[in-house]
Amino acid sequence: MMQRLARASQALLRVQLSIIGLAMVLTAPPARATTSASSAVFIAHALNVKLENHTATLLNNGTVLITGGTDDTDTVQNTAEIFDPATGVTTTLSATMTVARTGHTATLLNDGRVLIAGGIDNTGSVLSSAELYNPSTGTFSAVGAMSSARAFHTATRLENGTVLVAGGVCGSTCNSGNSTSGVLFTADIFDPSLLTFTPSSSTMKSQRANYAATLLNDGTVLLTGGNTTSSSVSPTNSAEIYEPTRDNFFSVGRMVDSRSSHTATLLNDGTVLIAGGASGNRPMFATNALPSAEIYNPIARTFTQLAASMSDSRVSHSASLLQDGTVLLAGGMDDTLTPLSSADIYDPATQSFTPTAARMNVARSFHTATVLVDGTVLLAGGTTTGTDSGNTNEADLFDPTPGMFVPTGQMLEPRQFQTATMLQDGRVFVAGGQNAVLGALSSTEIYDGASYSAGPTLTVPRSFHTATSFVNGTANQILIAGGVTSAGGVTAAAEIYTEQVGGIGSIAATTTPMSTPRFGHTSTLLSNGDILIAGGENAAGVVLNSSDLFVPDGKGNGSFNITRVTVKGKTSSHNLVTARVYHTATTLCDGTVLIAGGRDPNGNYLSSAEIYNPATDSFASTGSGKSAGMLNARAFHTATLLTDCSVLIAGGVNSKGALNAAELYIPGVVTKGKAAPGKFVAVGPMNSARYLHTATMLSDGTVMIAGGESGSSTVLDSGEIYDPFLQDFTPAAGPMLSARYGQAAVALNSGFVLLNGGENSTFAVTASSELYDPPTGPHPGGAMVIPSPEAKHGRADRTVKAGAVWISNLSNLFETITDATLAVSDPSVFSSITMTLVDGRDRDRTEFKSPGAATQLVFDPPIELAPGAAVELQFKGRLAPRVRGQVSSQTITGLSITNSLGVAASSGLPAILGTVTEK
């Protein structure tokens, strides 16, 4: 291990706050991986009520409305609840439906309201009534009744916004004019503008209940199968089409199998997958559940049996079209009336069914399945035994792609300790590295989302160097600095790569080199556009405490400025407090830089940390005594800036070997212009000890840790995810395609993470490359609740400080700010909330004595933002006397900022700013 450390240099993660809305993607991002039946997972959630035969409707805001159904005491419900995928929490609405219903329908209208129609009430009566749910008010209101009472019918929103409500059972309201044998052949059309139902001028060609209705691409509706009587009679294989323009039903060819309680799913090619169902003679329960499936062709109007069958016979199951065009068929009951926990994936390309390796956490039938905005599927409620007493409130969130590693193009040549940097057009620039021990490369490559092509040649071959993106005048550039050369020497040379949209770009040496040769150093972009080069080791093996400041000239080049800054008669030394190499450097939200760990001139591993302040060009220790540094000495670790402005420090190695320990650096809160010292707190640990790994921020705020060496001469092929909510690590779903350490990693605009190069399990330098495809659904921790940097109350007035949030690069979106709004989870527990906004030049403070759910801070005159300046929003809350000692935590959420044009932004801003905690 020590031999490899001697010739290795950390591939530091250069953490940057993303610039809102500037990146332009020229090349198409990689397509999401096709759903893998072997890697998909079911994540447990819960409803508030145990239900079957309820409805679940995806609302326009991404939440799911769950209404009615029968609970586990056989009581029909009038309740409704909202499932929020962002938090994984289900909330019961204070408003209830106008009537308790089960076996009803719920249809999303074009204006976002939901039409709830028919069903059966607690007396067993079939209902003709209907009502609307209004998401903006959270209330239900009655609308005109249907022409016939109906339950276990279908409701299909047509292209013109009206709703076709057809068939179903009619109970005591049946008569010769609307049904035979207790099942309806009539239909109603609901008009959202009039809030009324009008009977269709024609009747269905067959009476149907427990059947399927599918809106086709031509605007017509396909109605298939179902029961033709409410008594024990075999289901039908008949099918028909409803044509809205003529308000007419007409027959089409018959299905291969008679089916009821089956599914019918419109595929991306316009055909319909019809699967499972009962071929026996009970209207809702299986006696002969079918494993078979068939395809309806709307052009030929024919049904064709598939050669493949589902892995289980299924009836009263669910079918959901996934984002990649495959279909999830889940749960249901088998021939013995036993609910199933199994699921199948149907692939239209191969016309085959593959069982998912994972099963639902609960076997279920008569449940609901709702495809969410992110492509996951919510499978909720149902019966676990086939009887009402077995109804469940448990739900499963099906995630088709729960974090997989997928292949991509090979690099043109093997390389290790190279850099990989995102370009403004969405491509990745890979530079230098080594393909043998200290065999530095001058070649570069450009990854376009699918393959690598040659880039311009470096002026100096180098590995163990740094690469930092910056803007120079109108040019987007990368500063490539220092490193080990092909002759085994160390260079002070630096060069600039100038990006060319869609092209290979160009490279030129900087106007001046660094003040000293160095490798194992750090390179950090500052808020003013300069770049700080710190520490490292020179050719003589001396660990350095010096630093260089690269200053762009605004004309496409720049130089290293060693001019000292004088503040109050004291000239900055421009040197680190501690000489160090193989450390990390992270730009914090306030523009300062956290420098942590590494090794000192005596080869000792360091726990010390220091802060660089660009305003004074000075370095200062993070604290004194026990708070002087990290909890663990470490080098070759990673440091990742999180969305709450804390820094995740993970892994590394020290004198005891590889570390699985992780910790957070939490910056001190600025109070009355003075910053309290930051602190280090333990989190985790990781599942594997590792160093020379990578850590990459994902779009949901989690961090993907990949590869590295474990310290036992083992190169790792594992990844794990850090969840800021749980403050813990979860293994990635699958292994990497190649074990690797000393690789490069970069987050792409598509949400994927590109991993390339490094040494593999045989310690051979590799050209292999792979992509990490993050999960499409919420991370296992549920809500991304980010703790505040500080949570404590004052001694005198028991004021609870919720902390502060820094928002960098806000001036890329706004030149001025007119107001900021905070949403509060429960304003009733506060006697006051104070908001203060500071942009480095101005301070606006507002105190809300009786805060509401949304508290607004108005700036008059508007605040003008300095280019590139960070903005700090400070907030604190004082708990009301009646709740002191009773409330442990409240969440400050939902920041919205508005500019002088009235444009509001929340994208890129923390979703949850902090917590107020009574200690």
NORNORPE-V713277 format. One line per field, one symbol per residue. ss: DSSP state (H for helix, E for strand, L for the rest). phi: phi as a letter, one per 30 degrees, with the letter a starting at -180 (. if undefined). psi: psi as a letter, one per 30 degrees, with the letter a starting at -180 (. if undefined). A space follows every 50 residues. Layout:
ss = ???
phi = ???
psi = ???
This chain:
ss = LHHHHHHLLLLLLLLLLLLLLLLLLLLLLLLLLLLLLLLLEEEEEEEEEE EELLEEEELLLLLEEEELLELLLLLELLLEEEEELLLLEEEELLLLLLLL LELLEEEELLLLLEEEELLELLLLLELLLEEEEELLLLEEEEELLLLLLL ELLEEEELLLLLEEEELLELHHHLLLLLEELLEELLEEEEELLLLEEEEL LLLLLLLLELLEEEELLLLLEEEELLELLLLLLLLLLLEEEEELLLLEEE EELLLLLLLELLEEEELLLLLEEEELLELLLLLLLLLLEELLEEEEELLL LEEEELLLLLLLLEELLEEEELLLLLEEEELLELLLLLEELLEEEEELLL LEEEELLLLLLLLEELLEEEELLLLLEEEELLELLLLHHHEEEEEEEEEL LLLEEEELLLLLLLLELLEEEELLLLLEEEELLELLLLLEELLEEEELLL LEEELLLLLLLEELLEEEEEEELLEEEEEEELLELLLLLELLLEEEEELL LLLLLEEEELLLLLLLLLELLEEEELLLLLEEEELLELLLLLELLEEEEE EELLLLLEEEELLLLEELLEELLLELLLLLELLEEEELLLLLEEEELLEL LLLLELLEEEEEELLLLEEEELLLHHHLELLLLLELLEEEELLLLLEEEE LLEELLEELLLEEEEELLLEELLEELLLEEEEELLLLLLLELLEEEELLL LLEEEELLELLLLLELLLEEEEELLLLEEEELLLLLLLLLELLEEEELLL LLEEEELLELLLLLELLLEEEEELLLLLLLLLLLLLLLLLLEELLLLLEE EEEEEEELLHHHLLLEEEEEEEEELLHHHEEEEEEEEELLLLEEEEEELL LLLEEEEEEEEEEELLLLLLEEEEEEEEELHHHLLLLLEEEEEEEEEELL LLLEELLLLLLEEEEEELL
phi = .dddddccbdcddddbddddicdccdcddeddddecddcdbccdbadcbd bbhcbbbddddjdbccbhjcddcicdccdbbcccddcicccddddcddbd bbicbbbdcdcjdbdcbijbcddiddccdbacccddcibcbdbedddbda bhcbbbddddjdbdcbijcbhdddaddbabhibdccbbcccddchbcbdd dbcddbdbbhcbbbddddjdbccbhjccbdcdbddccdbbcccddchbcb dbedddcdbbhcbbbddddjdbdcbijccdbcdbcdcbdccdbbcccddd hbcbddddbddbdbbhcbbbddddjdbccbijbcdcicdccdbbcccddc hbcbddddcedbdabhccbbddedjdbccbijccbibddcdbcdbccdcd bdibcbdbedddadabhdcbbdcddjdbccbijbcadhcdccdbbbccjb acbdcddddbdabhcbbbdacbicccbbdcbijccddidcccdbbcccdb eicdibbbddebdddadabicbbbdcddjdbccbijbcddiddccdbbbd cdcibjblbcccddccbhiccddicddbdabicbbbddddjdbdcbijbc dciddccdbbcccddchbcbddabidcdaddbdabhcbbbdcdcidbdcb ijbbdcjdccdbacccddddbhiccdddbcbdbidddbdabhcbbbdcdc jdbccbijcdjchcccccbbcccdddhbcbeddbdddbdabidcbbdcdd jdcccbijccdcicdccdbbcccdedcddediddccdddbbacdddchdc cdjabcbdhdddcbcbbcabbcccdbdddcdabccbcbcjbbbbbbccdb dcdbcccccbdedccdeiddccccbbbcddedcdicccabccbidbbbcd cidcbbdicedbdlbcbcc
psi = eeeeeeglkkikjjkkkkkkgfkkjekklkkkkkkjfffllkkkaklfkj llhalkkklfgflkkkkblkagggkkkglklkkjfefgkkkkkekllfkk klgalkkklfgflkkkkaakaffgkkkflllkkjfffglkkkllllfkkk lhalkkklfgflkjjkallfbffklffflkhgkkglllkkjfefhlkkkk flllfkkklhakkkklfgflkkkkblkflfaikkllglllkkjeefhkkl kalllekkklhaljkklfgflkjkkalkgahkfflkfikkflllkkjfef hlkkkkelllfkkkkhalkkklfgflkkjkbalafggklkflllkkjfef hlkkkkekllfkkllhalkkklegflkjjkaakffglefgklgklkjkje ihilkllakklflkkkhllkkklfgflkjkkbakgljgikkflllkkgfe lklkalklfkkklgalkkklkjcgkklkkjkalklfgglkkfkllkkkkk jfafalkkllelllfkkklgalkkklfgflkkkkaakafggkkkgllkjk jkfggfalljjgklkkkhfkkkfgklekkllhalkkklfgflkkkkaakl fggkkkflllkkjfefhlkklfalbfgfalfkkllhalkkklfgglkjkk aakaffakkgkllkkjllkkjhfkklkllkkklbllfkkllhalkkklfg flkjkkalkffhhkkkglllkkjfefhlkkklelllfkkklglkkkklff flkkklaakafghkklglklkkjlkfaklffbkijjklfkjllleeghkk jfalkkjlgfffekflkelkkkkkeifffkflkkkkkkgfflkkkkkjei kafjkkjkjjlkkkkkkfklkkjkklkkkkeffkffkeklkjlikkkkaf ggkkkfkflkekflkkkj.
